[in-house]
Amino acid sequence: MSPPLCSGGSVPEVVELTKALIGAESVTPARGSVFDVLEAAVTPLGFRVERFVEGEAPDGPVENLLAVRGGEGPHFAFAGHLDVVPPGQGWTSGAFAPEIRGDLLYGRGAVDMKGAIAAFVAAAAQAPARGTTSLIITGDEEGPATFGTPRLIERMAERGLKPDLCLVGEPTSAHRLGDTIKIGRRGSTVIDIAVIGRQGHVAYPHLADNPVPRLIRALAEIDAIVLDTGNDWFQPSNIEVIDLEVGNPATNVIPGRAAARISIRFNDQQRGDALIARIQEIVARHAPHAEVNGRVFGEAFLTQPGPLSDLVSGAIRDVLGVEAELSTTGGTSDARFLSRVCPVVEFGLLNATMHKLDEAVAISDLHALTAVYTEILRRV
C-alpha cells in the first residue's frame, strides 16, 4: 500500500501513518502487513529497506526490518517494535480499527509504540539527510525477543553497520511529553523451581516424602535476601515469588511435587547468571534433587549521562520547554540488546495507557514528538 501523505503529496503525515500502522494487526510475534505499511512509508524517503523472517514456533516466526539512508558521517539509529500485546476484551471501539475521538487517537499500539515509529518516519522526511540514519524495527519486543533485535544486530554486523548513537522510541513520558528519558534499565531473570518428593497417604507419612516443606524453607531463605540497596541511578534489586503450584485437590494425599517461580529485577550491581547460581545453591541445600532452571531475559545497562542524553534533552527543552528527568525505572526493553552496540537512550510518548484497554495517544503529542525527533536529527 502507499504511505499516507500530507497535502503536499510527499511527506508521511504522522497521524495518518499511525492510523495505518494500528490498522495492521500485529500481535506479537508480528510479520506481514504492518511491515508493508512501514516499508511503503520509508522507501520514498531514500531508505534502503531489508526485511527478513527468523525463527520457528513457539518464539517465531518473527519479521524484522532494517532501513538505512545515507552512508557517510555520523550514524544515528532509531529502534522500535511493530508488535503489540494482545488487545483483550472490552474496547470501546475495535483495537485494530483506529478511531479519533476528541483529541485522542485510539488503538492498540498507539503509544507502544507505533505512534513513535510514525513520528520518527515523519521526522526523517523533514530533517536534512546528513550522515547515516537507520531504523531498526522488530516484530518481537513484546514476546521472548529471541528472533527480534538480537538477530537485527547480527544482520547489521554482517553489513558492517554500527550506529554511533541510538534512540529507542519506547513510551517513556510519565505525566507530560518530554518529562522522562530512560538512560538505563534493570535486568530481568525468571527462575523455575521444582521440588520432587514421593506421593503417599497422609496417615502414613513415613512412606511418603512431602516436597512442600522443603520448598517453603528454600523460598523463605530466598525471600529474606537483600541483594543491594541501589545506587545513584538504580533502585534496589528485588526478588519476587510470582507463582506457587502443588496441584493437589485431595485431602488425604501427600503430593509428589511442589513448584515455584521467582522473578528478579536487578540493577547493574548484579549479573543474571550469578543470581541464578545463587538461587540454585540455596535450593540445593534444602532440596538436593530439586530442578532449578533460570533464564536471563536481559542484563542491566546504563548509558552514562553525556553526549546522547544531552542531545535528546536539549531538543526536548528547545521544542517543548520541558526539562527531562534521566531515569532507569520500568521494565526491560530492546535497549538492553542495543546497549552492547553503542550508547542508547529511550524517549517517546506518554505511557499511561500502554498495554491497557482503549490505549490512546493525544494528536498533539504525535505532532510534538515529531518536532522533537526532527530537532534531534538536525543536531546529530
MARFI-392120 format. One record per residue (C-alpha): residue number from 1; chain; x, y, z. Coordinates in nm, 2 decimals. Layout:
# residues N
+-----+----+--------+--------+--------+
:   i : ch :   east :  north :     up :
+-----+----+--------+--------+--------+
: NUM :  A :      X :      Y :      Z :
...
+-----+----+--------+--------+--------+
This chain:
# residues 380
+-----+----+--------+--------+--------+
:   i : ch :   east :  north :     up :
+-----+----+--------+--------+--------+
:   1 :  A :   0.00 :   0.00 :   0.00 :
:   2 :  A :   0.11 :   0.36 :  -0.05 :
:   3 :  A :   0.23 :   0.56 :   0.25 :
:   4 :  A :  -0.01 :   0.82 :   0.40 :
:   5 :  A :   0.07 :   1.16 :   0.25 :
:   6 :  A :   0.02 :   1.51 :   0.37 :
:   7 :  A :  -0.15 :   1.76 :   0.15 :
:   8 :  A :   0.18 :   1.83 :  -0.02 :
:   9 :  A :   0.18 :   1.48 :  -0.15 :
:  10 :  A :   0.53 :   1.37 :  -0.05 :
:  11 :  A :   0.58 :   1.36 :   0.33 :
:  12 :  A :   0.43 :   1.09 :   0.55 :
:  13 :  A :   0.17 :   1.26 :   0.78 :
:  14 :  A :   0.22 :   1.13 :   1.14 :
:  15 :  A :  -0.14 :   1.08 :   1.24 :
:  16 :  A :  -0.24 :   0.90 :   0.92 :
:  17 :  A :   0.07 :   0.68 :   0.93 :
:  18 :  A :   0.00 :   0.60 :   1.30 :
:  19 :  A :  -0.36 :   0.50 :   1.20 :
:  20 :  A :  -0.23 :   0.28 :   0.91 :
:  21 :  A :   0.02 :   0.10 :   1.14 :
:  22 :  A :  -0.25 :   0.05 :   1.41 :
:  23 :  A :  -0.49 :  -0.09 :   1.14 :
:  24 :  A :  -0.24 :  -0.36 :   1.05 :
:  25 :  A :  -0.30 :  -0.61 :   1.33 :
:  26 :  A :   0.03 :  -0.72 :   1.47 :
:  27 :  A :   0.00 :  -0.92 :   1.79 :
:  28 :  A :   0.35 :  -1.05 :   1.89 :
:  29 :  A :   0.53 :  -1.22 :   1.71 :
:  30 :  A :   0.44 :  -0.99 :   1.42 :
:  31 :  A :   0.51 :  -1.01 :   1.05 :
:  32 :  A :   0.34 :  -0.92 :   0.72 :
:  33 :  A :   0.11 :  -0.63 :   0.66 :
:  34 :  A :   0.23 :  -0.39 :   0.93 :
:  35 :  A :   0.58 :  -0.41 :   0.78 :
:  36 :  A :   0.43 :  -0.35 :   0.44 :
:  37 :  A :   0.29 :  -0.02 :   0.57 :
:  38 :  A :   0.63 :   0.09 :   0.72 :
:  39 :  A :   0.83 :  -0.01 :   0.41 :
:  40 :  A :   0.59 :   0.19 :   0.19 :
:  41 :  A :   0.64 :   0.49 :   0.41 :
:  42 :  A :   1.02 :   0.50 :   0.43 :
:  43 :  A :   1.12 :   0.38 :   0.08 :
:  44 :  A :   1.02 :   0.72 :  -0.09 :
:  45 :  A :   1.24 :   0.89 :   0.17 :
:  46 :  A :   1.55 :   0.73 :   0.04 :
:  47 :  A :   1.58 :   0.44 :   0.28 :
:  48 :  A :   1.71 :   0.11 :   0.16 :
:  49 :  A :   1.49 :  -0.15 :   0.32 :
:  50 :  A :   1.58 :  -0.51 :   0.41 :
:  51 :  A :   1.32 :  -0.74 :   0.56 :
:  52 :  A :   1.38 :  -1.09 :   0.69 :
:  53 :  A :   1.18 :  -1.35 :   0.88 :
:  54 :  A :   1.36 :  -1.56 :   1.15 :
:  55 :  A :   1.27 :  -1.85 :   1.38 :
:  56 :  A :   1.00 :  -2.11 :   1.43 :
:  57 :  A :   0.73 :  -2.17 :   1.69 :
:  58 :  A :   0.69 :  -2.11 :   1.97 :
:  59 :  A :   0.90 :  -1.80 :   1.97 :
:  60 :  A :   0.86 :  -1.73 :   1.60 :
:  61 :  A :   0.84 :  -1.68 :   1.31 :
:  62 :  A :   0.93 :  -1.31 :   1.35 :
:  63 :  A :   0.98 :  -1.04 :   1.09 :
:  64 :  A :   1.24 :  -0.77 :   1.12 :
:  65 :  A :   1.31 :  -0.46 :   0.92 :
:  66 :  A :   1.63 :  -0.27 :   0.87 :
:  67 :  A :   1.62 :   0.06 :   0.68 :
:  68 :  A :   1.92 :   0.27 :   0.61 :
:  69 :  A :   1.96 :   0.61 :   0.45 :
:  70 :  A :   2.29 :   0.78 :   0.37 :
:  71 :  A :   2.63 :   0.63 :   0.41 :
:  72 :  A :   2.88 :   0.89 :   0.53 :
:  73 :  A :   2.92 :   1.08 :   0.86 :
:  74 :  A :   2.77 :   1.00 :   1.20 :
:  75 :  A :   2.53 :   0.71 :   1.21 :
:  76 :  A :   2.21 :   0.78 :   1.41 :
:  77 :  A :   1.98 :   0.48 :   1.46 :
:  78 :  A :   1.61 :   0.48 :   1.57 :
:  79 :  A :   1.49 :   0.15 :   1.71 :
:  80 :  A :   1.15 :   0.02 :   1.79 :
:  81 :  A :   0.89 :  -0.26 :   1.75 :
:  82 :  A :   0.58 :  -0.30 :   1.55 :
:  83 :  A :   0.44 :  -0.60 :   1.75 :
:  84 :  A :   0.18 :  -0.53 :   2.02 :
:  85 :  A :   0.04 :  -0.72 :   2.32 :
:  86 :  A :  -0.30 :  -0.89 :   2.27 :
:  87 :  A :  -0.58 :  -0.64 :   2.30 :
:  88 :  A :  -0.81 :  -0.82 :   2.54 :
:  89 :  A :  -1.18 :  -0.78 :   2.56 :
:  90 :  A :  -1.38 :  -0.47 :   2.63 :
:  91 :  A :  -1.25 :  -0.20 :   2.39 :
:  92 :  A :  -1.49 :   0.09 :   2.32 :
:  93 :  A :  -1.41 :   0.05 :   1.96 :
:  94 :  A :  -1.20 :  -0.21 :   1.77 :
:  95 :  A :  -0.85 :  -0.24 :   1.90 :
:  96 :  A :  -0.72 :  -0.25 :   1.54 :
:  97 :  A :  -0.98 :  -0.01 :   1.40 :
:  98 :  A :  -0.80 :   0.33 :   1.47 :
:  99 :  A :  -1.05 :   0.59 :   1.57 :
: 100 :  A :  -1.02 :   0.96 :   1.67 :
: 101 :  A :  -1.25 :   1.07 :   1.94 :
: 102 :  A :  -1.20 :   1.42 :   2.06 :
: 103 :  A :  -0.83 :   1.49 :   2.08 :
: 104 :  A :  -0.72 :   1.13 :   2.11 :
: 105 :  A :  -0.64 :   0.86 :   1.86 :
: 106 :  A :  -0.74 :   0.51 :   2.00 :
: 107 :  A :  -0.60 :   0.17 :   1.90 :
: 108 :  A :  -0.36 :  -0.10 :   2.02 :
: 109 :  A :  -0.01 :   0.03 :   1.97 :
: 110 :  A :  -0.10 :   0.40 :   1.96 :
: 111 :  A :   0.17 :   0.47 :   2.23 :
: 112 :  A :   0.35 :   0.14 :   2.25 :
: 113 :  A :   0.49 :   0.21 :   2.00 :
: 114 :  A :   0.35 :   0.26 :   1.66 :
: 115 :  A :   0.29 :   0.63 :   1.72 :
: 116 :  A :   0.66 :   0.69 :   1.79 :
: 117 :  A :   0.77 :   0.50 :   1.48 :
: 118 :  A :   0.53 :   0.71 :   1.27 :
: 119 :  A :   0.68 :   1.02 :   1.44 :
: 120 :  A :   1.03 :   0.92 :   1.36 :
: 121 :  A :   0.94 :   0.85 :   0.99 :
: 122 :  A :   0.77 :   1.19 :   0.97 :
: 123 :  A :   1.08 :   1.35 :   1.13 :
: 124 :  A :   1.31 :   1.17 :   0.88 :
: 125 :  A :   1.11 :   1.32 :   0.60 :
: 126 :  A :   1.16 :   1.67 :   0.73 :
: 127 :  A :   1.51 :   1.66 :   0.86 :
: 128 :  A :   1.81 :   1.71 :   0.63 :
: 129 :  A :   1.96 :   1.38 :   0.50 :
: 130 :  A :   2.30 :   1.42 :   0.68 :
: 131 :  A :   2.52 :   1.13 :   0.79 :
: 132 :  A :   2.36 :   0.79 :   0.81 :
: 133 :  A :   2.01 :   0.73 :   0.95 :
: 134 :  A :   1.87 :   0.39 :   1.02 :
: 135 :  A :   1.56 :   0.23 :   1.15 :
: 136 :  A :   1.60 :  -0.10 :   1.35 :
: 137 :  A :   1.25 :  -0.24 :   1.37 :
: 138 :  A :   1.14 :  -0.58 :   1.51 :
: 139 :  A :   0.82 :  -0.77 :   1.54 :
: 140 :  A :   0.92 :  -0.94 :   1.87 :
: 141 :  A :   0.98 :  -0.70 :   2.15 :
: 142 :  A :   0.66 :  -0.78 :   2.35 :
: 143 :  A :   0.74 :  -1.15 :   2.33 :
: 144 :  A :   1.05 :  -1.35 :   2.41 :
: 145 :  A :   1.27 :  -1.13 :   2.18 :
: 146 :  A :   1.45 :  -1.45 :   2.07 :
: 147 :  A :   1.44 :  -1.37 :   1.70 :
: 148 :  A :   1.40 :  -1.00 :   1.71 :
: 149 :  A :   1.65 :  -0.73 :   1.79 :
: 150 :  A :   1.94 :  -0.97 :   1.86 :
: 151 :  A :   1.90 :  -1.10 :   1.50 :
: 152 :  A :   1.89 :  -0.75 :   1.37 :
: 153 :  A :   2.21 :  -0.67 :   1.55 :
: 154 :  A :   2.37 :  -0.98 :   1.39 :
: 155 :  A :   2.25 :  -0.87 :   1.05 :
: 156 :  A :   2.39 :  -0.52 :   1.10 :
: 157 :  A :   2.72 :  -0.66 :   1.19 :
: 158 :  A :   2.72 :  -0.87 :   0.87 :
: 159 :  A :   2.66 :  -0.55 :   0.68 :
: 160 :  A :   2.93 :  -0.36 :   0.86 :
: 161 :  A :   2.67 :  -0.12 :   1.01 :
: 162 :  A :   2.75 :   0.01 :   1.36 :
: 163 :  A :   2.55 :   0.31 :   1.48 :
: 164 :  A :   2.72 :   0.58 :   1.68 :
: 165 :  A :   2.41 :   0.67 :   1.87 :
: 166 :  A :   2.07 :   0.50 :   1.92 :
: 167 :  A :   1.73 :   0.62 :   2.03 :
: 168 :  A :   1.46 :   0.37 :   2.12 :
: 169 :  A :   1.11 :   0.52 :   2.09 :
: 170 :  A :   0.95 :   0.34 :   2.39 :
: 171 :  A :   0.68 :   0.54 :   2.57 :
: 172 :  A :   0.89 :   0.69 :   2.85 :
: 173 :  A :   0.70 :   1.01 :   2.93 :
: 174 :  A :   0.51 :   0.98 :   3.27 :
: 175 :  A :   0.30 :   1.29 :   3.31 :
: 176 :  A :   0.37 :   1.51 :   3.01 :
: 177 :  A :   0.55 :   1.46 :   2.68 :
: 178 :  A :   0.92 :   1.50 :   2.74 :
: 179 :  A :   0.94 :   1.47 :   3.11 :
: 180 :  A :   1.15 :   1.14 :   3.12 :
: 181 :  A :   1.44 :   1.00 :   2.92 :
: 182 :  A :   1.54 :   0.64 :   3.01 :
: 183 :  A :   1.92 :   0.61 :   3.02 :
: 184 :  A :   1.92 :   0.25 :   3.15 :
: 185 :  A :   1.71 :  -0.04 :   3.26 :
: 186 :  A :   1.72 :  -0.30 :   3.52 :
: 187 :  A :   1.79 :  -0.66 :   3.42 :
: 188 :  A :   1.54 :  -0.94 :   3.44 :
: 189 :  A :   1.56 :  -1.31 :   3.52 :
: 190 :  A :   1.29 :  -1.57 :   3.59 :
: 191 :  A :   1.37 :  -1.89 :   3.77 :
: 192 :  A :   1.16 :  -2.21 :   3.80 :
: 193 :  A :   1.20 :  -2.44 :   4.09 :
: 194 :  A :   1.05 :  -2.79 :   4.11 :
: 195 :  A :   1.10 :  -3.00 :   4.43 :
: 196 :  A :   1.03 :  -3.36 :   4.37 :
: 197 :  A :   0.91 :  -3.58 :   4.66 :
: 198 :  A :   0.72 :  -3.91 :   4.68 :
: 199 :  A :   0.34 :  -3.92 :   4.69 :
: 200 :  A :   0.17 :  -4.11 :   4.97 :
: 201 :  A :  -0.12 :  -4.12 :   5.22 :
: 202 :  A :  -0.12 :  -3.85 :   5.48 :
: 203 :  A :  -0.18 :  -4.11 :   5.75 :
: 204 :  A :   0.14 :  -4.29 :   5.66 :
: 205 :  A :   0.39 :  -4.00 :   5.62 :
: 206 :  A :   0.69 :  -4.23 :   5.68 :
: 207 :  A :   0.61 :  -4.40 :   5.34 :
: 208 :  A :   0.60 :  -4.07 :   5.15 :
: 209 :  A :   0.83 :  -3.77 :   5.10 :
: 210 :  A :   0.65 :  -3.43 :   5.12 :
: 211 :  A :   0.82 :  -3.17 :   4.90 :
: 212 :  A :   0.62 :  -2.88 :   5.02 :
: 213 :  A :   0.81 :  -2.80 :   5.35 :
: 214 :  A :   1.15 :  -2.81 :   5.17 :
: 215 :  A :   1.02 :  -2.57 :   4.90 :
: 216 :  A :   0.88 :  -2.34 :   5.17 :
: 217 :  A :   1.21 :  -2.33 :   5.36 :
: 218 :  A :   1.40 :  -2.25 :   5.04 :
: 219 :  A :   1.16 :  -1.98 :   4.95 :
: 220 :  A :   1.18 :  -1.83 :   5.30 :
: 221 :  A :   1.56 :  -1.80 :   5.27 :
: 222 :  A :   1.53 :  -1.66 :   4.92 :
: 223 :  A :   1.26 :  -1.41 :   5.03 :
: 224 :  A :   1.49 :  -1.28 :   5.31 :
: 225 :  A :   1.77 :  -1.19 :   5.07 :
: 226 :  A :   1.87 :  -0.82 :   5.04 :
: 227 :  A :   2.06 :  -0.81 :   4.71 :
: 228 :  A :   2.16 :  -0.45 :   4.74 :
: 229 :  A :   2.04 :  -0.10 :   4.84 :
: 230 :  A :   2.05 :   0.05 :   4.50 :
: 231 :  A :   2.29 :   0.32 :   4.38 :
: 232 :  A :   2.29 :   0.67 :   4.22 :
: 233 :  A :   2.09 :   0.56 :   3.91 :
: 234 :  A :   1.91 :   0.24 :   4.01 :
: 235 :  A :   1.66 :   0.14 :   4.27 :
: 236 :  A :   1.74 :  -0.17 :   4.48 :
: 237 :  A :   1.72 :  -0.51 :   4.31 :
: 238 :  A :   1.42 :  -0.72 :   4.42 :
: 239 :  A :   1.32 :  -1.08 :   4.42 :
: 240 :  A :   0.95 :  -1.17 :   4.39 :
: 241 :  A :   0.78 :  -1.51 :   4.42 :
: 242 :  A :   0.53 :  -1.49 :   4.14 :
: 243 :  A :   0.38 :  -1.84 :   4.14 :
: 244 :  A :   0.33 :  -2.15 :   4.36 :
: 245 :  A :   0.20 :  -2.48 :   4.24 :
: 246 :  A :   0.12 :  -2.81 :   4.41 :
: 247 :  A :  -0.19 :  -2.91 :   4.22 :
: 248 :  A :  -0.32 :  -3.14 :   4.49 :
: 249 :  A :  -0.70 :  -3.15 :   4.50 :
: 250 :  A :  -0.71 :  -3.44 :   4.75 :
: 251 :  A :  -0.74 :  -3.40 :   5.13 :
: 252 :  A :  -0.56 :  -3.73 :   5.22 :
: 253 :  A :  -0.27 :  -3.73 :   4.98 :
: 254 :  A :   0.09 :  -3.61 :   5.03 :
: 255 :  A :   0.19 :  -3.45 :   4.70 :
: 256 :  A :   0.48 :  -3.58 :   4.50 :
: 257 :  A :   0.58 :  -3.24 :   4.35 :
: 258 :  A :   0.58 :  -2.87 :   4.45 :
: 259 :  A :   0.69 :  -2.59 :   4.23 :
: 260 :  A :   0.75 :  -2.22 :   4.24 :
: 261 :  A :   0.86 :  -1.94 :   4.00 :
: 262 :  A :   1.05 :  -1.63 :   4.11 :
: 263 :  A :   1.13 :  -1.32 :   3.92 :
: 264 :  A :   1.43 :  -1.10 :   3.99 :
: 265 :  A :   1.46 :  -0.74 :   3.86 :
: 266 :  A :   1.82 :  -0.63 :   3.92 :
: 267 :  A :   2.04 :  -0.33 :   3.88 :
: 268 :  A :   2.39 :  -0.30 :   3.74 :
: 269 :  A :   2.54 :  -0.43 :   4.07 :
: 270 :  A :   2.42 :  -0.78 :   3.98 :
: 271 :  A :   2.45 :  -1.03 :   3.69 :
: 272 :  A :   2.18 :  -1.26 :   3.58 :
: 273 :  A :   2.38 :  -1.58 :   3.57 :
: 274 :  A :   2.52 :  -1.52 :   3.91 :
: 275 :  A :   2.17 :  -1.47 :   4.05 :
: 276 :  A :   2.06 :  -1.79 :   3.90 :
: 277 :  A :   2.36 :  -1.97 :   4.05 :
: 278 :  A :   2.28 :  -1.82 :   4.40 :
: 279 :  A :   1.92 :  -1.94 :   4.39 :
: 280 :  A :   2.04 :  -2.29 :   4.28 :
: 281 :  A :   2.28 :  -2.31 :   4.57 :
: 282 :  A :   2.01 :  -2.21 :   4.82 :
: 283 :  A :   1.75 :  -2.46 :   4.68 :
: 284 :  A :   2.01 :  -2.74 :   4.67 :
: 285 :  A :   2.07 :  -2.71 :   5.05 :
: 286 :  A :   1.70 :  -2.76 :   5.12 :
: 287 :  A :   1.62 :  -2.99 :   4.84 :
: 288 :  A :   1.93 :  -3.15 :   4.69 :
: 289 :  A :   1.74 :  -3.32 :   4.40 :
: 290 :  A :   1.53 :  -3.02 :   4.30 :
: 291 :  A :   1.52 :  -2.89 :   3.94 :
: 292 :  A :   1.61 :  -2.52 :   3.92 :
: 293 :  A :   1.61 :  -2.36 :   3.57 :
: 294 :  A :   1.66 :  -1.99 :   3.51 :
: 295 :  A :   1.65 :  -1.77 :   3.21 :
: 296 :  A :   1.81 :  -1.42 :   3.18 :
: 297 :  A :   1.58 :  -1.20 :   2.98 :
: 298 :  A :   1.82 :  -0.91 :   2.99 :
: 299 :  A :   2.12 :  -0.77 :   3.18 :
: 300 :  A :   2.10 :  -0.43 :   3.34 :
: 301 :  A :   2.26 :  -0.15 :   3.15 :
: 302 :  A :   2.34 :   0.22 :   3.19 :
: 303 :  A :   2.43 :   0.48 :   2.94 :
: 304 :  A :   2.61 :   0.74 :   3.15 :
: 305 :  A :   2.48 :   1.09 :   3.11 :
: 306 :  A :   2.67 :   1.26 :   2.83 :
: 307 :  A :   2.65 :   1.35 :   2.46 :
: 308 :  A :   2.35 :   1.13 :   2.37 :
: 309 :  A :   2.13 :   1.23 :   2.67 :
: 310 :  A :   2.24 :   1.59 :   2.62 :
: 311 :  A :   2.14 :   1.58 :   2.26 :
: 312 :  A :   1.79 :   1.44 :   2.34 :
: 313 :  A :   1.72 :   1.65 :   2.65 :
: 314 :  A :   1.84 :   1.97 :   2.46 :
: 315 :  A :   1.60 :   1.90 :   2.18 :
: 316 :  A :   1.31 :   1.84 :   2.43 :
: 317 :  A :   1.40 :   2.16 :   2.61 :
: 318 :  A :   1.41 :   2.38 :   2.30 :
: 319 :  A :   1.10 :   2.23 :   2.13 :
: 320 :  A :   0.87 :   2.16 :   2.43 :
: 321 :  A :   1.02 :   2.38 :   2.70 :
: 322 :  A :   1.04 :   2.08 :   2.93 :
: 323 :  A :   1.34 :   1.97 :   3.14 :
: 324 :  A :   1.36 :   1.60 :   3.11 :
: 325 :  A :   1.45 :   1.37 :   3.40 :
: 326 :  A :   1.70 :   1.10 :   3.34 :
: 327 :  A :   1.57 :   0.77 :   3.47 :
: 328 :  A :   1.62 :   0.39 :   3.48 :
: 329 :  A :   1.28 :   0.29 :   3.61 :
: 330 :  A :   1.04 :   0.05 :   3.44 :
: 331 :  A :   1.07 :  -0.29 :   3.28 :
: 332 :  A :   1.30 :  -0.42 :   3.02 :
: 333 :  A :   1.31 :  -0.31 :   2.65 :
: 334 :  A :   1.52 :  -0.39 :   2.35 :
: 335 :  A :   1.76 :  -0.12 :   2.45 :
: 336 :  A :   1.92 :  -0.40 :   2.66 :
: 337 :  A :   2.05 :  -0.56 :   2.34 :
: 338 :  A :   2.14 :  -0.23 :   2.16 :
: 339 :  A :   2.34 :  -0.11 :   2.46 :
: 340 :  A :   2.61 :  -0.36 :   2.36 :
: 341 :  A :   2.65 :  -0.19 :   2.02 :
: 342 :  A :   2.65 :   0.18 :   2.10 :
: 343 :  A :   2.52 :   0.44 :   2.35 :
: 344 :  A :   2.14 :   0.41 :   2.37 :
: 345 :  A :   1.86 :   0.61 :   2.54 :
: 346 :  A :   1.48 :   0.58 :   2.52 :
: 347 :  A :   1.24 :   0.86 :   2.47 :
: 348 :  A :   0.88 :   0.85 :   2.34 :
: 349 :  A :   0.51 :   0.91 :   2.42 :
: 350 :  A :   0.32 :   0.91 :   2.75 :
: 351 :  A :   0.30 :   0.56 :   2.89 :
: 352 :  A :  -0.03 :   0.60 :   3.09 :
: 353 :  A :  -0.24 :   0.37 :   2.86 :
: 354 :  A :   0.02 :   0.13 :   2.72 :
: 355 :  A :  -0.10 :  -0.24 :   2.74 :
: 356 :  A :  -0.44 :  -0.12 :   2.86 :
: 357 :  A :  -0.79 :  -0.13 :   2.71 :
: 358 :  A :  -0.86 :   0.18 :   2.50 :
: 359 :  A :  -0.49 :   0.26 :   2.45 :
: 360 :  A :  -0.47 :   0.62 :   2.31 :
: 361 :  A :  -0.24 :   0.89 :   2.21 :
: 362 :  A :  -0.30 :   1.27 :   2.20 :
: 363 :  A :  -0.30 :   1.40 :   1.85 :
: 364 :  A :  -0.10 :   1.70 :   1.97 :
: 365 :  A :   0.16 :   1.47 :   2.12 :
: 366 :  A :   0.22 :   1.29 :   1.79 :
: 367 :  A :   0.29 :   1.63 :   1.63 :
: 368 :  A :   0.51 :   1.74 :   1.92 :
: 369 :  A :   0.71 :   1.42 :   1.92 :
: 370 :  A :   0.77 :   1.45 :   1.55 :
: 371 :  A :   0.90 :   1.80 :   1.61 :
: 372 :  A :   1.14 :   1.67 :   1.88 :
: 373 :  A :   1.27 :   1.39 :   1.67 :
: 374 :  A :   1.32 :   1.63 :   1.38 :
: 375 :  A :   1.52 :   1.86 :   1.60 :
: 376 :  A :   1.73 :   1.56 :   1.72 :
: 377 :  A :   1.81 :   1.46 :   1.36 :
: 378 :  A :   1.91 :   1.82 :   1.28 :
: 379 :  A :   2.15 :   1.82 :   1.56 :
: 380 :  A :   2.33 :   1.49 :   1.50 :
+-----+----+--------+--------+--------+
